[in-house]
Amino acid sequence: MDADDLKQEVMLRAFNKEGEYVDNGQLKYWLCRIARNSFINGYRKKTKTAAGMANYRPVETDWNLSPQEFAVSDIQNCLATL
């Protein structure tokens, strides 16, 4: 997440949550907290995605399976990777 994306995310969240803001003169701190949490969430999502894709390998599929058999096969393949 770059700075422009973070800025846009903060403004969007602040706009959507404006009803939760209590006007006690701490707007700057409230926006900084939203920015910090948005950055942390973006970082977690990015590292989780990168870690999940590191072990990704395409699974060969038998296209002649019924939808139910395909679902069972897919679940078995997922469980085998765990």
ABEGO torsion letter per residue (X at the ends): XBAAAAAAAAAAAAAAAAAABBBAGAAAAAAAAAAAAAAAAAAAAAAAAAAAAAABBBBBBBAABBAAAAAAAAAAAAAAAX
